[in-house]
Amino acid sequence: MKPKLFLFASGTATGGGSGAENLINASRDGRLHAEIVGVVSNRLNGGVHRRATRLGVPFYYFPPRLPQEVAADVYRKFATDS
């Protein structure tokens, strides 16, 4: 069974996301022994969001908050049964 991962990515307000896309593709073609189950970003309309959506990977936007609040929200959104 592959480990399940979610990515934290920022990119820019208007672009970016190539690193996230590369990791998603690597997980799908076997170069990365993991399943990318979601992408988390502080850029609601950035390139990371567009690329994750195009690739069918769930996207979660978080506004600037305390780290423990973000972590709790991310866990609730992406927690899966093992």
Backbone bond lengths (Angstrom), bond angles and torsions (degrees), N, CA, C in turn:
res aa  C-N    CA-C-N  psi(-1)  N-CA   C-N-CA  omega(-1)  CA-C   N-CA-C  phi
1 M - - - 1.436 - - 1.538 108.95 -
2 K 1.306 116.00 134.23 1.464 120.66 179.48 1.528 110.74 -79.84
3 P 1.329 116.90 143.34 1.467 118.96 173.11 1.528 109.73 -64.72
4 K 1.320 115.92 146.46 1.460 121.10 177.68 1.517 108.43 -99.19
5 L 1.334 115.42 129.35 1.462 121.57 -177.70 1.512 110.52 -126.24
6 F 1.320 116.19 151.88 1.444 119.54 164.58 1.508 107.12 -123.09
7 L 1.318 115.50 147.87 1.457 121.99 -175.96 1.516 110.62 -99.28
8 F 1.313 115.92 139.13 1.456 121.60 167.75 1.519 106.02 -101.39
9 A 1.322 116.97 120.88 1.461 121.35 -177.49 1.517 109.11 -138.98
10 S 1.313 116.31 146.16 1.453 120.07 -179.51 1.521 111.04 -111.14
11 G 1.313 117.16 -58.26 1.463 119.76 -176.17 1.518 110.19 66.10
12 T 1.316 115.58 -148.53 1.458 120.45 177.42 1.523 108.39 -124.55
13 A 1.320 115.80 172.36 1.465 120.43 -178.89 1.527 112.08 -65.17
14 T 1.322 117.39 -24.20 1.470 119.64 -176.59 1.529 113.99 -122.15
15 G 1.307 118.03 -5.66 1.465 119.48 -177.08 1.504 111.67 -153.78
16 G 1.309 115.61 -157.05 1.459 121.39 179.39 1.514 111.81 87.36
17 G 1.302 115.16 -171.97 1.453 121.36 178.17 1.510 114.95 99.00
18 S 1.332 117.77 -1.67 1.468 119.04 -177.17 1.530 111.24 -65.68
19 G 1.314 117.91 -36.40 1.463 120.43 179.00 1.524 111.38 -63.97
20 A 1.334 116.24 -44.81 1.466 120.65 177.58 1.522 110.34 -62.10
21 E 1.325 116.86 -44.03 1.461 120.55 179.04 1.527 110.80 -61.20
22 N 1.318 117.39 -42.95 1.468 120.68 179.29 1.527 111.33 -62.08
23 L 1.328 117.76 -41.60 1.462 120.59 179.02 1.523 111.59 -67.44
24 I 1.322 117.53 -40.29 1.468 120.97 177.50 1.527 109.61 -61.31
25 N 1.319 116.65 -47.59 1.471 120.32 179.87 1.530 111.35 -62.77
26 A 1.332 116.66 -40.44 1.463 120.16 178.97 1.526 111.23 -64.47
27 S 1.325 117.14 -35.53 1.467 119.46 178.36 1.525 110.72 -69.71
28 R 1.308 116.47 -31.25 1.468 120.38 -178.36 1.524 113.00 -80.03
29 D 1.320 116.72 -31.66 1.478 117.87 -177.81 1.532 113.12 -98.16
30 G 1.324 117.21 5.74 1.458 120.72 173.43 1.509 116.58 94.35
31 R 1.333 118.34 -4.40 1.468 119.14 178.31 1.520 111.61 -72.10
32 L 1.323 117.64 -24.97 1.463 122.84 177.12 1.520 107.46 -118.04
33 H 1.318 116.37 119.09 1.467 120.59 -177.90 1.531 109.11 -82.99
34 A 1.331 115.70 72.34 1.460 122.58 178.90 1.522 108.05 -165.06
35 E 1.326 115.33 158.27 1.460 121.56 174.81 1.531 107.83 -108.80
36 I 1.325 116.74 122.74 1.465 120.86 176.76 1.525 106.77 -83.11
37 V 1.332 116.92 113.62 1.461 120.81 -175.19 1.525 112.98 -100.78
38 G 1.316 117.49 -7.32 1.458 120.04 178.23 1.505 111.73 -178.02
39 V 1.326 114.57 160.61 1.458 122.51 177.22 1.519 107.41 -125.03
40 V 1.327 115.70 132.15 1.458 122.95 -178.73 1.512 108.13 -116.42
41 S 1.341 117.03 133.51 1.464 119.48 -178.64 1.516 111.45 -149.42
42 N 1.315 114.38 153.35 1.460 121.22 173.96 1.529 111.46 -92.93
43 R 1.322 117.86 10.20 1.473 123.78 178.74 1.522 108.52 -116.56
44 L 1.314 116.73 101.26 1.460 121.20 -174.93 1.522 112.89 -62.14
45 N 1.312 118.18 -42.15 1.461 120.86 -175.06 1.518 113.29 -115.11
46 G 1.310 117.34 23.27 1.467 120.87 -178.18 1.522 112.47 -81.92
47 G 1.313 113.45 -179.90 1.454 120.68 -179.21 1.512 113.38 -62.87
48 V 1.325 117.34 -31.44 1.466 120.66 179.21 1.530 109.34 -60.07
49 H 1.321 116.23 -45.41 1.470 120.67 179.74 1.529 110.85 -62.26
50 R 1.308 116.85 -47.13 1.472 120.65 -179.36 1.524 111.72 -61.11
51 R 1.323 116.84 -44.27 1.471 119.79 -178.04 1.528 111.67 -68.67
52 A 1.331 117.10 -42.43 1.466 119.82 178.88 1.526 110.30 -61.65
53 T 1.321 116.57 -43.97 1.461 121.02 179.59 1.528 110.87 -62.25
54 R 1.324 116.24 -45.68 1.468 120.38 179.62 1.527 111.48 -60.49
55 L 1.337 116.54 -34.28 1.459 121.12 -178.44 1.534 112.77 -88.56
56 G 1.325 117.06 0.40 1.458 120.91 177.25 1.516 114.81 75.89
57 V 1.336 117.02 24.19 1.461 121.59 179.18 1.534 107.65 -101.94
58 P 1.336 117.88 129.80 1.462 119.78 179.79 1.527 111.67 -56.44
59 F 1.320 115.37 140.10 1.460 122.82 -179.27 1.517 108.61 -116.91
60 Y 1.325 116.05 139.33 1.459 121.50 177.38 1.520 109.02 -130.24
61 Y 1.308 115.85 120.49 1.469 121.86 177.11 1.521 108.55 -92.53
62 F 1.325 115.85 137.25 1.459 118.48 171.72 1.518 109.49 -129.21
63 P 1.329 116.64 128.62 1.456 120.26 174.42 1.532 108.85 -74.14
64 P 1.317 117.03 160.64 1.471 119.29 178.80 1.532 111.13 -57.45
65 R 1.321 115.09 121.14 1.461 122.78 177.98 1.516 108.62 -148.99
66 L 1.301 115.19 -177.22 1.456 119.33 176.24 1.525 109.63 -66.81
67 P 1.328 117.83 139.97 1.472 121.00 -176.41 1.522 114.42 -53.67
68 Q 1.332 118.64 -39.49 1.465 119.03 -177.86 1.531 111.90 -68.08
69 E 1.338 117.72 -29.91 1.469 120.38 176.13 1.528 110.14 -68.65
70 V 1.322 115.80 -42.65 1.463 120.13 178.57 1.519 109.86 -62.63
71 A 1.320 117.40 -46.54 1.461 121.16 -178.75 1.530 110.87 -60.06
72 A 1.315 117.43 -41.93 1.466 120.35 179.44 1.519 111.01 -64.77
73 D 1.324 118.08 -42.67 1.461 121.63 178.40 1.527 111.38 -63.19
74 V 1.322 116.61 -44.14 1.467 120.98 -179.59 1.519 109.90 -63.33
75 Y 1.308 117.06 -44.27 1.457 120.10 179.89 1.524 110.42 -59.71
76 R 1.333 117.78 -46.64 1.465 121.04 179.80 1.528 111.34 -60.82
77 K 1.336 117.21 -38.94 1.457 120.89 -177.16 1.529 112.19 -71.10
78 F 1.328 117.26 -42.37 1.458 120.85 -171.02 1.528 115.30 -107.28
79 A 1.310 119.22 -1.01 1.462 120.77 -178.82 1.530 108.60 -60.50
80 T 1.323 115.13 132.53 1.458 120.64 178.87 1.502 109.03 -131.18
81 D 1.304 115.94 155.46 1.453 120.30 176.11 1.521 109.24 -71.01
82 S 1.303 116.49 136.41 1.479 120.78 178.64 1.492 110.63 -91.54
